[in-house]
Amino acid sequence: MSNPNTSLPSATYFIIVGMPGLQENYTTLFFMFLLLFLATILGNLLIVVLVSLDIRLHTPMYIFLWNLALLDVLLTTAMIPKLLAVLWGHYRTISIAGCILQMYFIISVATVEIFLVAAMAYDRYVAVVKPLHYNTIISTKVCLRMTSTVWLLGFLLPVVSVALASSVPYCTSNYVLHCFCDYPTVLSLACADVTAQVNLALFLTMVVDWGPFLFVLFTYCRIIIAVVKMKSMESCKKAFNMCSSHIVLVVLYYVSSAVVYIGLRVDSISPIGRIFIGGLNYFLTPLVNPIIYSLRNKKIMAAAQRYIIIKCLFPHSAKNTVRAAK
């Protein structure tokens, strides 16, 4: 293997290093990430299938959940298969165009998720603060418009910064010291002035992170005020149950983001530590999201029993159950 520090006249491809310093553990890591991949895909696909099949779940809340699960499937698929190939010792190379495409797709899907979490916060706000007007304010049509806008914004905002990153020459090295094509890591290999790219990426990151965060914070302040004004303990408990899963989701997203933000700026952290911290958002949240919503949601669990357990054991009863649902 050539030296990672060797300068190249002009790189035509990149080599994904994976987990530098842990090469002797690659076989173990391969099976760990394979299990992570299978668990994440199966958990999120289960939600996608159940929400699609069960008419009882064709409501705004579950439409948002369906989109979240689909995004987690896309994010996991964009990252882990290539990582598995690297850990197994095959196909470590990736073309510059392929690397830029992976980078864009990961950033876009992650951006859509952040905006979707904010949209789900608004949904919970209306459900708690304005329950009598919920069906009017958050109708299925409005919900579809919100999700369409979220997807559009998520895939449009990174276009300029990623396009600028693709326009610079890469000749410092062709070794990407990460387990996927991470934007800062790839940009550090450029042999040109990337100040404009860094500043634009920083600005967009601030907009994407802080805008939705402040909106979520505002909605939950309003929710808390509304809950405090409720007279009965039963109403307070019902409001908490309506928001509990989303609160866990919000805490997971922003705590992990804070850990990444702080951890990547501590000089004493080793390169492998930075890789693990940098992948925290991408690997942890897609795995945990289905657990949060499936184990705590009675309707999801009931749909799983109707369409999976019954269909496997009693196929004729499953058909009758589907007819009854319709």
N, C-alpha and C positions, 0 to 999 in steps of 0.2 A: 504493500500500500504506500502511496506517495505521502509525502509530508503535508499535513494540513496547512502549514504556514507557507507553502510554496506559492509564490506569486505567479499568476498566469497572464499572458499577453491579453487575452480576451476569453472569458469563460463562455462556453456554448452550452453548458449543462451544469447542474448542481449535484452534489452528493449529500444526501441526508445522513448525518452522523448518528442520530438517534439519541442514545444515552451515553455520552462520553464518560469513560471511567468505569462503566458497568458492563463492558463487553463479555466478561466471563459469566455474567448472569442473564445474558440475552435469551437463553432458552426458557428460563423461569419467567422472565418478563413477557416473552411471547405468549405463554399460556395464560398469564395474568391478564394481559390486554385482550386476548381472545375471549376469555370469560366475560370481561368487562364489555366487550363489543356485543357479544351474544345477549347478555342480560339487558343491555341498554336498548338494543334493537327490538328484542322480543317484548320488553315492557312497554315501549312507546308504540310499537305496531299494534299491540293489544288494545291500547286506548283508541288509536286511529280506527281500527276495525269495529270496535264496540260502538263508538259514537256514530260511525257510518251506518251500522246495521240497525241500531235501536232508535225507533222514532221518538221514544220518550226523551232521548238525549239530544234531539234536534232543537236545542234552545241556545241563546247567545252564550251563556256560560260554557257550555260544552263545545260550542263552535270554537271559542277561544282556546279551550283545552285541546281540541283536535289539532289546531294550528301549532300549538306549543309542542305537542308530541311529534308532529311531522317535522318541525324544525330540528328537534333533537335527533331524529333519525337522519336527516340530511347532514347535520353537523358531525355526527359520529361517523357516518359513511365517508365523509370528506377527509377524515383524519386517520382513523385507526387502521383501515386496510393497508395503506401505504406504510404506516408504522410497523405493522405486523410483518410486511415484506422486508423491511429494514432489519428488524430484530431476528428474522429467520436467515438473514444473510443474502437475500436476493433483491434485485431491482432497487438498489440504494440510490441509483442515479435518477434524476428527473430533469427534463428539459426546462430551460428558463421560462418558456411559455407555459408549460405545465405547472411550474412552481408559482408563477404569477396568478394563474387561474385558480389554483388551490387557495392561495392567499386571499384572493378576491372573494371566493365562495365562502370561506370560513368567516372573514370579516363581515360579509353581507348577512349571512345567517345569524351570526351573533348580534348584529345590529337590529335585525328584525325581532329577535327574542327580547331585547331590551325594550323596544317600543311596544311589543305585545304585552309584556308585563305591566307597562304603564296603562295600556288599554284595558287590561283585566282589572287594574285598580279602579279605573273609572266605572267599570261594570259593577264592582262591589260597592262603590260609593253610591251609585244610583239605587242599588238594591237595598241599602241600609237607610240612606237619608231620604230617598223619595220612592218608597216601595209601591205606593199607589199609582205612580206614573211610570213604573219600570217598563212595562210592556210597550208603552208609547215611546219613551226616550230610547230604550235599547231594544228596538224591534229586530227581527231577523235581518231585515233589509239594512238597517243602520249598522248592525254587527258585521255584515259582509262588507259594507263600505269601509268600516274601521280596519278590518283585517286586510283588505286590499290596499288601503293607504299605507299600513304598516309594512307590508311586503314591498311596495313600490319604493318607499323611503329607504328601507333597509338595503335594497339593491342599487339605488341611485347614489346615495351619499358617498360610498367608498370609491366610486368610479374614477374620479379625478385623481385622488391620491395614489391609487393603485396604478393608474395609467402613467402617472409621473414616475413611479417606481420602476415601471417596465421600460421607460425610455432612457435610463442611465446605463452606462457600460459597467460590467462586473468583471474585475480583474485582480482584486486583492487576493481572493481565494475562491474556490468553488465548493468549499465545505460549509454546509449549513449546520452550525452547532446547535441543533434543535431536533425535535422529533417530528416536525412538520415545517412547512414554509411560513415561519413567523415573520411578520412585517419588519420589526426592528432588526431581527437577526439577518434577514436577507439584505436589507438596506445597508447594513454595516459592511457588506462585501463590495459595495460600489466603489469605483475608483474615480469618482467625480464629486463635485460639491452637491450635497443632498440637503442643504439647509432648508430650501423651499419645501421639499418633501416632508422633512421632519416637522417643520412648523405647521404645515397644512394638516398633517396627520394628528398632531397634538391638538390643534383647534377643533377638528372634527371629533376627536375622542372626547374632548371636554363637552362639546354640544351633545353628543350621543349619550354620554354617561350622566352629566349633570342635569340636562333638560328633563328626561324621564324621571330621574331621581327626585328632583324638586317637585315635579307633578305628583308622583306617588306620595311624597311626604305631605303635600297639601291635601290630597284626597283623604289620607288617613287621619290627618288633623281634624278634618270635617266629620269623618266617621266617628272619631273619639268624642267629639263635642255632641254629636247626635246620640251616641250611646249613653253618655252621661246624663242627658236630658230624659232618657227613658225612665218611666216610673216603675215598671215591673221588672223583677229579676229575670223572669222568663223571656221578656223581650231582649234584654241585654245578652242572655245566653244564646238566643237565636241569632242575634246580630254577630256575636263572636263566632258561632259555628259557620255562618255564611262567609266569614272572612279568614278563618283560621288557616286553611290550606294556602291561600294566597299570601298571607302574612309570612308563613314559613318559606314560601317561594321567594318573596322579596328579600327576606333576611339572608337566605342562601345566596342569592345573586349578588347582593351588595356587600356582604361580609367577605365572600370569596374574591370579589373585585377589589375590595380594600386590601386584602392580604396580598393579592398580586401586585397592586400599585405600590404598596410599602415594601414588599419583599424584593422587587426588582430594583429598588433604589438603595438597598443596603449592600455596600461594597464587600462586606465580609462573607456574603453568601457565595458558595461555590457554583461553577457553571451547571453542574447536575442539579443543584438546589434550585437554581433559576429556571431550569427546564421544568422541574416538577411544579414549581409555583406558577409558572406561566401557563401550564396545562391544566391548572386547577379548575378554572371556569369551564374549559372545554370537555374535560373528562368526568368531572363530578356531577355537575348539574343535570346533564342528560340522563344519568343513571338514577339520580334521586327523584327527579320530577314525577315519574310514574308512580313511585312509592308514595310520595306525598298525596297525590290525587286519587290513586286507586284504593289504598288501604284506608283512607279517611273519608271516602265518598261511598255512601250506601248505594247510590244509583249505579255507579260504575261496577261495584261488586255484584249488585243484582243483575246487571246486564251480562256480566261474566258468567254467572250461574245459568242464565237463560240460554245464552248463545254458545257457550263452550262446554260446560259440564253436561248439560242436558243433551246437547247435540252429539257429544261423544258417546254417552251411555244410552240415550233413548232418542234416536234420530226421528222417529215418528212423532214423539212428543214435542221435539224441537220445532217441527213444522207447524204444529198447532199453536205453539207459543208465539212464533213469528206472526201467524195469522191474527192471533189475539192482540198482539202489539200494534198491528196495523189498524 
